[in-house]
C-alpha cells in the first residue's frame, strides 16, 4: 500500500473525534478549524459531550470525507490548534 492509498472508499461519512479543555466553546472551534475543509458542515453534524467533572469536552464531528488528503489537512489543522488536546 502506497502513502496515498487507504482502506476508505471516498466519498464516505467519517467521524472525527476531538478533545479540548472544558472551558473551550466547542462549536466555534469546530467551525474555525474543520468547516473550511468541509462542504456544508452544520451544527447537526457536531456532538459535544462534557466529561463527568467538566474538565474536558469530547467533540465528534461527522463529515462527508472526499479524500485522504482532505482528512490529512483537517487532522493537521486540529494538531496545530492551541486548544485541541487530541484528535482521532
Helices and strands as residue ranges (DSSP letters): E 12-21, H 26-33, G 35-37, G 43-45, E 46-50, E 56-65, H 68-80, E 84-87
